[in-house]
């Protein structure tokens, strides 16, 4: 039974690694969409990311349940490896390989996510400036002053300063 639990753990870890790799790819795709301002594609991609996130949560829950069943507590990878060394040493190498893969993927995903957040912030700033420009251009104006310092109330003109000819 102990060996079957380790086999199940390795299968769960493989699924998690595959899901994290997919998440990394989706975050890379999102970065490109944000750089090109293709907002129509953004909603579809965000739905894929949310669905994958739910899948990862389920896998984490399975791993936690198996961890409690095997060791009596929720273990991290180092604790799993240590537990494995004492109970089933033949699985240590496989667990160490998966730990390395996970430890490599997590910082890459974090970096991509942080870049996406910065791109979103920048996009919001640009959108706000564009909205301010449009609002200022079409907002009702008080009096305009021409080159001679006289008020000019032409509603047709878009300029704030008119020159008399």
VOZAGU-288540 format. One line per field, with one value per atom (N, C-alpha, C): residue number from 1; x, y, z; atom name; residue in one letter. Coordinates in pm, 1 decimal, m for minus. Layout:
BEGIN
n: [NUM/...]
px: [X/...]
py: [Y/...]
pz: [Z/...]
atom: [CA/...]
res: [A/...]
# end
This chain:
BEGIN
n: [1/1/1/2/2/2/3/3/3/4/4/4/5/5/5/6/6/6/7/7/7/8/8/8/9/9/9/10/10/10/11/11/11/12/12/12/13/13/13/14/14/14/15/15/15/16/16/16/17/17/17/18/18/18/19/19/19/20/20/20/21/21/21/22/22/22/23/23/23/24/24/24/25/25/25/26/26/26/27/27/27/28/28/28/29/29/29/30/30/30/31/31/31/32/32/32/33/33/33/34/34/34/35/35/35/36/36/36/37/37/37/38/38/38/39/39/39/40/40/40/41/41/41/42/42/42/43/43/43/44/44/44/45/45/45/46/46/46/47/47/47/48/48/48/49/49/49/50/50/50/51/51/51/52/52/52/53/53/53/54/54/54/55/55/55/56/56/56/57/57/57/58/58/58/59/59/59/60/60/60/61/61/61/62/62/62/63/63/63/64/64/64/65/65/65/66/66/66/67/67/67/68/68/68/69/69/69/70/70/70/71/71/71/72/72/72/73/73/73/74/74/74/75/75/75/76/76/76/77/77/77/78/78/78/79/79/79/80/80/80/81/81/81/82/82/82/83/83/83/84/84/84/85/85/85/86/86/86/87/87/87/88/88/88/89/89/89/90/90/90/91/91/91/92/92/92/93/93/93/94/94/94/95/95/95/96/96/96/97/97/97/98/98/98/99/99/99/100/100/100/101/101/101/102/102/102/103/103/103/104/104/104/105/105/105/106/106/106/107/107/107/108/108/108/109/109/109/110/110/110/111/111/111/112/112/112/113/113/113/114/114/114/115/115/115/116/116/116/117/117/117/118/118/118/119/119/119/120/120/120/121/121/121/122/122/122/123/123/123/124/124/124/125/125/125/126/126/126/127/127/127/128/128/128/129/129/129/130/130/130/131/131/131/132/132/132/133/133/133/134/134/134/135/135/135/136/136/136/137/137/137/138/138/138/139/139/139/140/140/140/141/141/141/142/142/142/143/143/143/144/144/144/145/145/145/146/146/146/147/147/147/148/148/148/149/149/149/150/150/150/151/151/151/152/152/152/153/153/153/154/154/154/155/155/155/156/156/156/157/157/157/158/158/158/159/159/159/160/160/160/161/161/161/162/162/162/163/163/163/164/164/164/165/165/165]
px: [82.7/0.0/86.5/196.5/286.8/343.0/383.7/439.4/333.1/211.7/103.4/76.5/87.9/70.1/177.6/301.1/408.0/385.5/338.4/306.2/196.1/93.0/m16.6/34.7/123.5/181.4/258.0/336.7/414.1/321.3/213.5/116.5/52.5/17.0/m42.1/59.1/184.0/287.6/309.8/305.5/319.6/205.7/84.3/m30.4/m15.2/35.1/57.2/162.9/270.9/377.1/323.4/245.3/185.2/94.4/14.7/m76.6/0.8/107.2/189.0/256.0/297.5/356.7/253.3/131.5/23.3/m5.5/m4.9/m29.2/79.6/202.6/313.7/292.4/252.3/227.2/112.7/7.3/m105.8/m65.6/17.1/64.6/153.1/233.3/314.9/225.5/122.1/27.1/m45.4/m80.3/m148.9/m59.2/69.2/163.3/164.7/167.2/169.0/37.9/m73.4/m203.0/m207.0/m154.3/m152.1/m60.4/50.5/143.0/81.6/m2.9/m63.2/m201.6/m249.5/m380.7/m494.8/m493.6/m602.6/m699.8/m782.5/m870.1/m976.1/m1014.6/m1115.2/m1064.2/m935.7/m877.1/m850.7/m842.4/m806.7/m910.3/m1038.4/m1143.0/m1141.7/m1122.5/m1117.3/m998.3/m884.8/m763.9/m777.7/m836.4/m857.0/m947.6/m1047.9/m1134.2/m1055.2/m962.9/m877.7/m788.4/m734.7/m647.6/m726.2/m848.1/m930.5/m964.9/m997.8/m1029.1/m906.3/m790.5/m667.5/m633.8/m658.9/m635.6/m723.6/m848.7/m937.3/m885.9/m832.1/m775.2/m654.8/m570.4/m452.9/m494.9/m598.4/m649.0/m694.3/m763.6/m809.0/m690.5/m589.9/m470.3/m398.4/m390.5/m329.2/m405.6/m537.2/m620.5/m596.9/m587.0/m557.7/m422.5/m322.6/m188.6/m191.1/m262.5/m273.4/m341.2/m448.1/m519.5/m428.0/m355.8/m262.4/m150.7/m105.0/0.8/m43.4/m162.8/m215.2/m232.5/m278.8/m297.1/m163.5/m59.1/71.0/149.9/153.9/243.8/172.2/43.1/m30.2/m32.2/32.0/31.5/46.1/22.3/37.9/185.5/252.2/396.4/429.5/543.8/598.7/689.1/748.6/828.0/948.8/1015.7/1132.9/1093.3/979.3/932.5/890.7/831.3/797.7/923.7/1025.4/1150.5/1213.4/1214.3/1268.6/1188.6/1057.0/970.1/997.7/1016.2/1041.9/1175.7/1276.6/1408.0/1398.8/1309.7/1295.9/1201.3/1106.6/1003.3/1013.0/1045.2/1055.8/1165.4/1290.5/1402.6/1405.9/1338.8/1339.9/1266.0/1185.9/1110.2/1175.9/1285.5/1349.5/1392.0/1458.5/1507.9/1392.2/1283.6/1168.3/1108.6/1099.9/1046.0/1140.3/1271.7/1367.7/1360.8/1343.4/1330.8/1208.5/1099.1/976.6/989.0/1060.2/1082.8/1160.9/1263.5/1344.0/1257.1/1172.5/1085.0/990.5/929.9/836.2/909.8/1027.2/1104.5/1150.9/1163.0/1199.9/1077.4/962.2/841.2/782.9/780.8/713.9/771.4/904.5/954.7/924.0/924.8/893.2/748.2/658.1/516.4/497.9/564.8/554.7/603.8/715.3/768.9/671.3/618.7/522.8/398.4/350.1/231.4/259.6/375.6/411.4/423.3/480.2/489.5/349.9/259.6/122.6/52.3/74.8/14.0/65.5/195.6/252.3/196.9/181.8/123.0/m21.6/m96.4/m234.8/m239.1/m150.6/m144.8/m114.0/m17.4/20.0/m97.5/m167.7/m284.4/m393.2/m412.6/m513.3/m474.2/m346.9/m300.4/m323.6/m288.2/m306.2/m454.3/m537.7/m681.9/m738.4/m696.1/m742.8/m702.8/m579.9/m534.9/m614.8/m643.4/m723.5/m863.9/m922.9/m1057.0/m1057.6/m956.0/m946.8/m938.7/m861.4/m847.8/m981.0/m1052.3/m1181.7/m1281.8/m1285.3/m1380.0/m1348.9/m1219.9/m1181.6/m1216.7/m1205.3/m1232.7/m1381.0/m1466.2/m1609.7/m1687.5/m1619.8/m1687.5/m1723.6/m1837.7/m1874.3/m1771.0/m1730.3/m1628.6/m1695.7/m1631.8/m1681.2/m1651.8/m1574.2/m1538.6/m1400.0/m1382.8/m1253.3/m1194.9/m1066.9/m1001.7/m928.8/m950.9/m881.4/m748.0/m676.0/m543.7/m546.1/m657.3/m666.9/m714.7/m734.8/m779.5/m928.1/m1003.5/m1147.9/m1210.3/m1325.3/m1395.0/m1461.1/m1460.0/m1517.8/m1598.3/m1727.1/m1811.9/m1859.3/m1775.2/m1812.1/m1808.2/m1920.1/m1926.5/m1866.9/m1849.2/m1800.1/m1650.5/m1576.1/m1431.5/m1390.6/m1283.2/m1230.4/m1108.7/m1056.1/m933.4/m968.3/m882.3/m906.5/m856.9/m765.1/m716.0/m737.1/m806.8/m828.7/m754.1/m701.5/m630.5/m719.4/m722.1/m798.6/m717.3/m783.4/m715.8/m739.0]
py: [m120.8/0.0/126.4/121.9/236.2/271.1/172.2/195.6/252.8/204.9/256.6/404.0/442.4/583.7/671.1/622.7/698.7/707.2/599.1/600.2/701.8/702.5/799.8/943.4/962.4/1095.3/1143.1/1056.4/1092.2/1125.7/1051.4/1081.5/1218.8/1248.4/1379.9/1490.8/1469.9/1570.7/1591.9/1484.0/1497.2/1579.7/1557.3/1635.6/1782.7/1806.2/1944.1/2013.1/1942.6/1999.6/2031.9/1940.9/1964.9/2087.6/2099.2/2213.7/2344.1/2340.8/2460.4/2502.6/2405.6/2436.1/2501.2/2448.8/2508.9/2651.0/2670.4/2802.8/2901.2/2855.2/2939.4/2979.4/2883.9/2913.1/3013.0/2997.8/3090.6/3230.7/3239.3/3370.3/3435.9/3356.3/3410.6/3463.7/3386.7/3429.0/3556.1/3564.1/3683.3/3805.8/3787.4/3899.0/3953.0/3863.0/3906.3/3977.1/3927.0/3990.2/4130.8/4144.5/4275.9/4372.4/4322.7/4409.3/4457.3/4374.0/4408.7/4470.0/4484.2/4543.8/4472.8/4342.4/4264.7/4224.8/4317.7/4297.4/4190.0/4166.4/4063.1/3925.1/3899.6/3770.1/3755.8/3866.8/3865.0/3792.9/3815.7/3750.7/3599.7/3552.5/3408.9/3347.4/3414.3/3363.3/3362.6/3467.4/3471.4/3357.6/3322.0/3208.6/3077.8/3062.3/2943.1/2938.2/3054.4/3061.4/3026.0/3077.3/3045.7/2896.8/2837.9/2694.5/2612.5/2650.6/2579.6/2598.4/2716.7/2742.7/2651.9/2632.3/2542.3/2398.5/2359.2/2225.3/2208.8/2310.8/2306.7/2298.8/2372.7/2365.7/2224.8/2158.8/2021.3/1926.3/1943.6/1859.9/1884.1/2009.1/2040.4/1974.3/1977.0/1914.2/1762.5/1699.8/1555.9/1525.5/1608.3/1588.6/1607.4/1707.7/1730.4/1611.8/1561.9/1447.1/1325.3/1299.7/1187.2/1207.7/1330.2/1362.0/1331.9/1373.7/1348.2/1198.0/1129.8/985.1/913.2/960.2/894.3/932.4/1061.4/1109.7/1163.8/1189.0/1246.1/1398.5/1459.4/1606.5/1645.8/1773.7/1826.4/1858.2/1781.0/1793.8/1876.6/1943.2/2005.1/1902.1/1937.6/1840.3/1789.4/1876.3/1833.9/1732.5/1756.1/1661.7/1528.8/1534.2/1410.5/1330.5/1398.9/1331.4/1268.4/1342.7/1290.0/1168.8/1177.2/1065.3/944.8/972.0/866.5/797.5/874.5/816.4/708.8/728.1/633.0/517.8/539.2/438.4/367.7/439.6/381.3/452.7/420.9/491.7/484.9/386.0/373.1/487.1/564.7/675.4/812.3/815.5/943.4/1019.3/953.1/1019.8/1079.7/1005.1/1054.9/1179.1/1177.9/1294.7/1414.7/1389.5/1499.1/1563.1/1480.6/1533.8/1623.4/1581.6/1662.1/1790.0/1782.1/1901.7/2005.8/1961.7/2052.5/2117.7/2039.1/2093.1/2198.6/2166.9/2260.8/2387.1/2369.4/2485.0/2573.1/2516.9/2595.3/2667.3/2601.4/2658.8/2774.5/2761.9/2861.0/3001.9/3021.5/3158.5/3211.8/3123.6/3167.4/3214.4/3140.6/3178.0/3309.5/3322.4/3444.4/3565.6/3550.9/3660.4/3700.5/3602.4/3632.6/3700.7/3652.6/3712.7/3857.5/3882.3/4019.1/4110.8/4059.4/4137.9/4170.7/4073.7/4096.8/4201.8/4198.0/4297.5/4436.8/4448.8/4578.9/4627.0/4535.3/4572.9/4619.4/4551.7/4593.3/4731.5/4756.0/4887.5/4996.1/4968.7/5065.4/5089.2/4982.9/4995.4/5080.0/5065.2/5144.8/5292.6/5320.7/5459.9/5522.2/5450.3/5501.8/5521.4/5426.7/5438.2/5559.7/5581.5/5697.5/5828.6/5834.3/5956.1/5979.0/5871.8/5884.9/5933.3/5879.3/5922.7/6069.5/6110.8/6250.4/6342.3/6301.7/6382.0/6393.9/6282.9/6284.9/6368.5/6352.0/6428.1/6577.2/6610.9/6752.4/6813.2/6735.8/6787.7/6814.9/6736.1/6750.8/6810.6/6842.7/6903.1/7047.4/7096.5/7236.2/7329.3/7426.6/7521.0/7652.1/7725.2/7858.0/7954.9/8052.7/8151.6/8120.0/8148.2/8135.5/8274.6/8281.9/8411.3/8408.4/8514.0/8521.8/8592.9/8613.1/8674.8/8815.6/8887.1/9025.0/9029.6/8915.6/8911.8/8925.7/8916.9/8929.9/8791.2/8785.5/8657.4/8625.2/8500.2/8451.6/8328.4/8329.2/8218.6/8131.2/8108.0/8018.6/7875.7/7807.4/7668.3/7571.6/7617.9/7529.8/7506.1/7603.5/7593.2/7496.2/7422.0/7327.8/7386.2/7495.5/7551.3/7645.2/7654.2/7745.7/7884.7/7898.2/8031.1/8047.6/8156.5/8186.4/8313.3/8319.5/8440.9/8519.1/8650.3/8735.9/8761.9/8757.9/8783.1/8927.4]
pz: [0.0/0.0/0.0/75.1/83.9/m54.3/m129.5/m262.5/m356.2/m345.6/m429.9/m399.4/m273.2/m236.4/m301.4/m303.8/m368.7/m519.4/m577.7/m721.2/m749.0/m664.0/m678.8/m662.3/m565.1/m541.6/m664.6/m723.6/m842.2/m958.9/m973.1/m1079.3/m1059.0/m935.5/m903.8/m932.4/m891.8/m916.4/m1066.0/m1143.1/m1288.7/m1348.2/m1298.4/m1345.9/m1306.7/m1185.2/m1140.9/m1227.8/m1255.5/m1339.5/m1478.0/m1533.8/m1665.2/m1659.9/m1554.8/m1540.6/m1521.5/m1442.5/m1423.5/m1554.7/m1633.6/m1763.5/m1855.4/m1854.2/m1933.2/m1885.4/m1753.3/m1696.4/m1740.5/m1739.1/m1785.5/m1931.0/m2014.2/m2155.5/m2172.0/m2091.9/m2100.3/m2055.1/m1950.9/m1905.3/m2011.9/m2082.0/m2191.4/m2303.2/m2334.5/m2437.3/m2394.5/m2266.6/m2215.1/m2225.5/m2197.0/m2208.0/m2350.5/m2447.9/m2587.8/m2625.4/m2575.4/m2602.4/m2542.0/m2420.1/m2356.1/m2430.0/m2480.2/m2554.2/m2684.6/m2745.8/m2874.5/m2859.3/m2735.1/m2705.4/m2777.6/m2777.5/m2838.2/m2726.7/m2686.2/m2571.5/m2595.4/m2721.1/m2748.1/m2707.6/m2730.1/m2697.2/m2548.0/m2477.7/m2336.0/m2250.9/m2276.5/m2198.0/m2213.4/m2335.0/m2361.5/m2288.5/m2296.5/m2232.4/m2080.2/m2024.6/m1879.7/m1833.5/m1912.6/m1878.1/m1877.6/m1971.9/m1974.9/m1851.2/m1813.4/m1695.6/m1570.1/m1557.1/m1440.4/m1434.1/m1548.4/m1551.9/m1511.9/m1561.0/m1526.4/m1379.0/m1327.8/m1185.7/m1098.7/m1138.4/m1064.5/m1069.5/m1183.7/m1198.1/m1104.6/m1098.3/m1011.0/m864.8/m827.1/m689.4/m653.3/m746.8/m722.8/m706.4/m790.7/m779.7/m647.3/m604.8/m475.9/m361.7/m371.8/m268.9/m264.7/m383.3/m389.7/m324.7/m356.8/m299.3/m148.1/m100.3/43.8/113.6/53.5/111.3/118.3/11.5/8.8/109.7/124.1/219.5/361.8/395.3/529.9/551.7/448.9/458.0/479.7/411.3/419.0/543.6/576.1/682.2/805.2/793.0/904.9/904.7/806.2/795.2/648.8/621.4/485.8/464.4/378.9/358.5/235.9/241.4/121.6/53.8/m57.3/m133.9/m55.6/15.7/93.3/199.5/264.2/366.4/304.4/184.1/113.4/82.6/35.4/0.2/124.2/232.9/358.7/405.7/397.7/435.6/345.7/218.5/120.0/147.0/187.8/217.4/325.5/420.3/530.8/499.1/407.7/384.6/248.9/143.9/9.0/m68.2/m40.7/m102.2/m255.5/m313.5/m459.3/m529.0/m456.4/m515.1/m492.9/m418.8/m384.4/m509.4/m602.4/m723.2/m803.5/m816.9/m892.1/m826.6/m694.8/m623.5/m635.7/m627.8/m640.7/m779.8/m883.4/m1019.2/m1031.4/m972.6/m979.1/m897.0/m786.3/m705.5/m785.9/m857.9/m939.6/m1047.7/m1111.9/m1216.5/m1159.8/m1045.8/m982.8/m938.9/m879.3/m832.7/m949.1/m1067.4/m1185.3/m1242.3/m1241.9/m1301.9/m1220.6/m1090.7/m1005.3/m1022.6/m1018.9/m1040.7/m1181.0/m1280.9/m1417.1/m1426.0/m1363.6/m1362.7/m1287.0/m1174.6/m1094.2/m1172.4/m1242.8/m1322.8/m1433.0/m1504.2/m1611.5/m1555.4/m1442.4/m1381.5/m1340.9/m1282.9/m1243.6/m1365.5/m1473.9/m1596.6/m1649.7/m1644.6/m1690.7/m1605.9/m1475.9/m1387.3/m1422.8/m1447.9/m1485.1/m1619.3/m1714.6/m1843.8/m1826.8/m1740.6/m1713.8/m1650.0/m1553.4/m1488.9/m1592.4/m1677.6/m1781.7/m1876.7/m1912.8/m2000.2/m1937.3/m1807.7/m1736.8/m1737.3/m1715.5/m1717.2/m1854.5/m1959.5/m2095.8/m2126.0/m2087.0/m2109.8/m2037.6/m1913.4/m1838.0/m1906.1/m1956.7/m2025.1/m2153.1/m2225.7/m2347.2/m2313.5/m2208.4/m2167.8/m2125.3/m2051.5/m2010.4/m2132.1/m2231.7/m2353.1/m2425.5/m2439.1/m2507.6/m2429.7/m2300.7/m2217.1/m2224.3/m2215.7/m2223.0/m2358.6/m2463.9/m2598.0/m2619.3/m2559.5/m2584.3/m2467.3/m2360.4/m2246.1/m2280.0/m2229.8/m2256.0/m2193.6/m2271.6/m2226.6/m2187.7/m2100.0/m2062.7/m2174.8/m2148.7/m2250.3/m2303.8/m2431.6/m2494.7/m2509.3/m2509.1/m2528.5/m2661.5/m2739.1/m2867.0/m2847.0/m2956.1/m2948.3/m2892.3/m2905.2/m2856.0/m2711.5/m2650.2/m2512.0/m2495.6/m2603.6/m2598.5/m2587.0/m2528.6/m2519.9/m2651.4/m2682.4/m2806.1/m2769.0/m2793.2/m2748.5/m2862.7/m2960.5/m3069.8/m3019.2/m3023.1/m2977.3/m3078.2/m3201.3/m3306.8/m3293.1/m3248.6/m3240.1/m3129.6/m3155.7/m3057.0/m2985.6/m3035.1/m2978.6/m2863.1/m2765.6/m2653.8/m2685.1/m2778.5/m2816.8/m2965.4/m3005.2/m3146.0/m3179.0/m3296.3/m3337.9/m3431.6/m3411.9/m3502.5/m3626.4/m3737.2/m3863.5/m3902.6]
atom: [N/CA/C/N/CA/C/N/CA/C/N/CA/C/N/CA/C/N/CA/C/N/CA/C/N/CA/C/N/CA/C/N/CA/C/N/CA/C/N/CA/C/N/CA/C/N/CA/C/N/CA/C/N/CA/C/N/CA/C/N/CA/C/N/CA/C/N/CA/C/N/CA/C/N/CA/C/N/CA/C/N/CA/C/N/CA/C/N/CA/C/N/CA/C/N/CA/C/N/CA/C/N/CA/C/N/CA/C/N/CA/C/N/CA/C/N/CA/C/N/CA/C/N/CA/C/N/CA/C/N/CA/C/N/CA/C/N/CA/C/N/CA/C/N/CA/C/N/CA/C/N/CA/C/N/CA/C/N/CA/C/N/CA/C/N/CA/C/N/CA/C/N/CA/C/N/CA/C/N/CA/C/N/CA/C/N/CA/C/N/CA/C/N/CA/C/N/CA/C/N/CA/C/N/CA/C/N/CA/C/N/CA/C/N/CA/C/N/CA/C/N/CA/C/N/CA/C/N/CA/C/N/CA/C/N/CA/C/N/CA/C/N/CA/C/N/CA/C/N/CA/C/N/CA/C/N/CA/C/N/CA/C/N/CA/C/N/CA/C/N/CA/C/N/CA/C/N/CA/C/N/CA/C/N/CA/C/N/CA/C/N/CA/C/N/CA/C/N/CA/C/N/CA/C/N/CA/C/N/CA/C/N/CA/C/N/CA/C/N/CA/C/N/CA/C/N/CA/C/N/CA/C/N/CA/C/N/CA/C/N/CA/C/N/CA/C/N/CA/C/N/CA/C/N/CA/C/N/CA/C/N/CA/C/N/CA/C/N/CA/C/N/CA/C/N/CA/C/N/CA/C/N/CA/C/N/CA/C/N/CA/C/N/CA/C/N/CA/C/N/CA/C/N/CA/C/N/CA/C/N/CA/C/N/CA/C/N/CA/C/N/CA/C/N/CA/C/N/CA/C/N/CA/C/N/CA/C/N/CA/C/N/CA/C/N/CA/C/N/CA/C/N/CA/C/N/CA/C/N/CA/C/N/CA/C/N/CA/C/N/CA/C/N/CA/C/N/CA/C/N/CA/C/N/CA/C/N/CA/C/N/CA/C/N/CA/C/N/CA/C/N/CA/C/N/CA/C/N/CA/C/N/CA/C/N/CA/C/N/CA/C/N/CA/C/N/CA/C/N/CA/C/N/CA/C/N/CA/C/N/CA/C/N/CA/C/N/CA/C/N/CA/C/N/CA/C/N/CA/C/N/CA/C/N/CA/C/N/CA/C/N/CA/C/N/CA/C]
res: [X/X/X/X/X/X/X/X/X/X/X/X/X/X/X/X/X/X/X/X/X/X/X/X/X/X/X/X/X/X/X/X/X/X/X/X/X/X/X/X/X/X/X/X/X/X/X/X/X/X/X/X/X/X/X/X/X/X/X/X/X/X/X/X/X/X/X/X/X/X/X/X/X/X/X/X/X/X/X/X/X/X/X/X/X/X/X/X/X/X/X/X/X/X/X/X/X/X/X/X/X/X/X/X/X/X/X/X/X/X/X/X/X/X/X/X/X/X/X/X/X/X/X/X/X/X/X/X/X/X/X/X/X/X/X/X/X/X/X/X/X/X/X/X/X/X/X/X/X/X/X/X/X/X/X/X/X/X/X/X/X/X/X/X/X/X/X/X/X/X/X/X/X/X/X/X/X/X/X/X/X/X/X/X/X/X/X/X/X/X/X/X/X/X/X/X/X/X/X/X/X/X/X/X/X/X/X/X/X/X/X/X/X/X/X/X/X/X/X/X/X/X/X/X/X/X/X/X/X/X/X/X/X/X/X/X/X/X/X/X/X/X/X/X/X/X/X/X/X/X/X/X/X/X/X/X/X/X/X/X/X/X/X/X/X/X/X/X/X/X/X/X/X/X/X/X/X/X/X/X/X/X/X/X/X/X/X/X/X/X/X/X/X/X/X/X/X/X/X/X/X/X/X/X/X/X/X/X/X/X/X/X/X/X/X/X/X/X/X/X/X/X/X/X/X/X/X/X/X/X/X/X/X/X/X/X/X/X/X/X/X/X/X/X/X/X/X/X/X/X/X/X/X/X/X/X/X/X/X/X/X/X/X/X/X/X/X/X/X/X/X/X/X/X/X/X/X/X/X/X/X/X/X/X/X/X/X/X/X/X/X/X/X/X/X/X/X/X/X/X/X/X/X/X/X/X/X/X/X/X/X/X/X/X/X/X/X/X/X/X/X/X/X/X/X/X/X/X/X/X/X/X/X/X/X/X/X/X/X/X/X/X/X/X/X/X/X/X/X/X/X/X/X/X/X/X/X/X/X/X/X/X/X/X/X/X/X/X/X/X/X/X/X/X/X/X/X/X/X/X/X/X/X/X/X/X/X/X/X/X/X/X/X/X/X]
# end
